[in-house]
């Protein structure tokens, strides 16, 4: 019995690690190298404020845990580079000094309208260190340290991709992409 529990525990650890690795490898999509002129929008045209907040006035719907995502890419060296702006819901990392433990989401078929306008402030998470896990995590003997991330606001030419549902039954997926310049 004890051997079975050990194997099950190792299996769970492998699944968590695989999910964490998958989450970070799927942070963006293949985006054309050069934006067309009609895609470029300056910050002032999107009602930006000094806090680098952009407003998108779209009718968007989402399900709990599904159907709404915002991804950012930064234009460097003649190509779009996706940045990490979504960390796994399962946690096991720090943002600054705050520990993020196992989270979760109870999936639901309920479809609801997203408040409009959608406020977007382009940022990325940057791993800055490793830190000892809290002792109550249950896995500190297996992985004694966890990544520490900090939030950085983006500057330069940024592509904002918003994916959402466009109908009140959450059946039709849609997206909007804008390119903004942030000084």
matplotlib code that plots the C-alpha trace (Angstrom):
import matplotlib.pyplot as plt

x = [0.0, 2.8, 4.6, 1.4, 1.0, 4.6, 4.1, 0.8, 2.6, 5.4, 2.8, 1.0, 4.3, 5.1, 1.7, 2.1, 5.6, 4.3, 1.4, 3.8, 6.2, 3.3, 1.8, 5.0, 5.7, 2.2, 2.3, 1.9, 1.0, 2.9, 2.5, 3.6, 7.0, 6.0, 2.7, 0.7, 0.1, -3.6, -2.9, -0.9, -2.8, -1.1, -1.9, -3.9, -6.3, -7.1, -7.8, -4.6, -3.8, -0.5, -0.8, -0.5, -4.0, -5.8, -9.6, -11.2, -14.9, -16.1, -19.1, -17.3, -18.6, -16.8, -17.3, -15.8, -12.3, -12.6, -12.9, -11.2, -7.5, -5.2, -1.7, 1.1, 4.0, 6.8, 8.4, 12.2, 14.9, 12.3, 10.0, 7.2, 8.2, 5.5, 5.9, 4.7, 1.6, -0.4, 1.0, -0.5, -3.7, -2.2, 0.3, 3.4, 5.3, 5.8, 4.8, 7.1, 6.8, 3.3, 3.1, 0.6, -0.5, -2.7, -5.5, -8.2, -11.3, -14.7, -15.5, -19.0, -21.1, -22.6, -21.8, -21.7, -20.9, -17.5, -17.6, -16.9, -14.7, -12.1, -9.1, -5.7, -2.3, 0.4, 2.8, 4.9, 6.0, 9.8, 11.4, 13.9, 14.9, 14.3, 13.0, 12.4, 8.8, 6.6, 6.9, 3.1, 3.1, 3.6, 6.2, 9.0, 11.2, 10.7, 11.1, 12.6, 12.5, 10.0, 10.3, 9.8, 8.2, 7.9, 5.5, 7.0, 5.0, 5.9, 7.3, 7.9, 5.8, 3.4, 0.8, -2.3, -4.4, -7.7, -9.6, -13.2, -16.7, -18.8, -22.2, -24.2, -24.2, -20.3, -20.4, -18.6, -15.0, -13.6, -10.5, -9.2, -5.6, -4.1, -0.6, 0.2, 3.3, 4.2, 7.0]
y = [0.0, 2.4, 1.7, 2.5, 5.8, 6.8, 6.0, 8.0, 10.9, 10.9, 10.7, 13.8, 15.7, 14.8, 16.0, 19.3, 19.8, 18.9, 21.4, 24.1, 23.5, 23.4, 26.6, 28.5, 27.0, 28.1, 31.8, 33.1, 32.1, 32.5, 36.1, 37.6, 39.2, 42.7, 44.4, 45.9, 49.6, 49.3, 47.2, 49.9, 52.0, 54.7, 54.8, 58.0, 56.4, 53.7, 56.2, 55.4, 57.2, 57.9, 54.5, 52.9, 51.5, 50.8, 50.5, 48.0, 48.6, 45.2, 42.9, 40.0, 37.0, 34.3, 31.1, 30.7, 29.4, 29.5, 31.7, 34.9, 35.6, 38.5, 37.9, 40.4, 40.3, 42.8, 43.8, 43.3, 42.4, 42.5, 39.9, 39.5, 37.9, 36.6, 37.5, 35.6, 37.4, 34.4, 32.2, 28.7, 28.7, 25.8, 28.1, 27.0, 30.2, 33.6, 37.0, 39.3, 38.1, 36.6, 32.8, 31.5, 28.0, 25.5, 27.4, 26.1, 26.9, 25.2, 25.0, 26.1, 26.2, 29.5, 32.3, 35.9, 39.3, 40.8, 44.4, 46.9, 48.6, 46.0, 47.7, 46.4, 47.4, 45.5, 43.7, 40.6, 38.4, 38.0, 35.3, 37.1, 34.4, 31.1, 31.1, 28.4, 27.2, 27.6, 24.5, 23.7, 23.0, 19.3, 19.1, 21.1, 18.0, 17.2, 20.8, 22.9, 26.1, 27.9, 30.6, 34.3, 36.5, 40.3, 42.2, 44.6, 47.0, 46.8, 49.5, 49.8, 48.4, 45.9, 43.6, 43.0, 39.9, 39.4, 36.2, 35.9, 34.6, 37.0, 35.5, 35.2, 31.3, 31.2, 29.2, 31.6, 32.4, 35.7, 37.8, 41.3, 42.4, 45.8, 47.2, 50.0, 52.1, 52.7, 55.2]
z = [0.0, 0.9, -2.4, -4.3, -2.5, -3.3, -7.0, -7.0, -5.3, -7.9, -10.7, -9.3, -9.1, -12.7, -13.9, -12.0, -13.5, -17.0, -16.7, -15.5, -18.4, -20.9, -19.6, -20.1, -23.6, -24.9, -24.1, -27.6, -31.1, -34.4, -35.3, -38.7, -38.5, -39.7, -38.8, -41.7, -41.6, -40.9, -37.7, -36.0, -33.5, -31.3, -27.6, -27.9, -30.4, -27.8, -24.9, -23.0, -19.8, -18.1, -16.5, -19.9, -19.8, -23.0, -23.4, -25.8, -26.3, -27.5, -26.6, -25.0, -23.2, -21.2, -19.2, -15.8, -16.4, -20.2, -23.2, -22.4, -22.6, -23.1, -24.6, -25.3, -27.7, -27.9, -31.3, -31.0, -33.6, -36.4, -34.9, -32.4, -29.2, -26.8, -23.2, -20.1, -18.8, -17.6, -14.8, -14.1, -12.0, -10.1, -8.4, -6.5, -7.1, -5.6, -7.1, -5.2, -1.5, -2.0, -2.2, -4.7, -3.7, -5.5, -7.1, -9.2, -11.1, -11.1, -14.8, -15.6, -18.8, -17.5, -20.0, -18.8, -20.3, -19.6, -18.4, -21.2, -22.0, -21.3, -19.6, -20.6, -19.1, -21.0, -18.7, -18.3, -15.5, -15.2, -13.0, -10.7, -8.2, -6.5, -2.9, -0.3, -0.4, 2.7, 4.9, 4.7, 0.9, 1.3, -1.4, 0.0, 0.3, -3.4, -4.7, -2.0, -4.0, -6.1, -8.8, -7.8, -10.4, -10.6, -12.8, -15.3, -17.5, -21.2, -23.3, -27.1, -29.8, -28.2, -29.8, -27.6, -28.5, -26.8, -27.3, -26.2, -27.1, -29.1, -28.3, -25.1, -25.3, -25.5, -28.7, -31.1, -30.4, -31.6, -31.2, -31.6, -32.0, -31.8, -31.9, -29.6, -28.9, -25.3, -24.4]

ax = plt.figure().add_subplot(projection="3d")
ax.plot(x, y, z, "-o")
ax.set_aspect("equal")
plt.show()
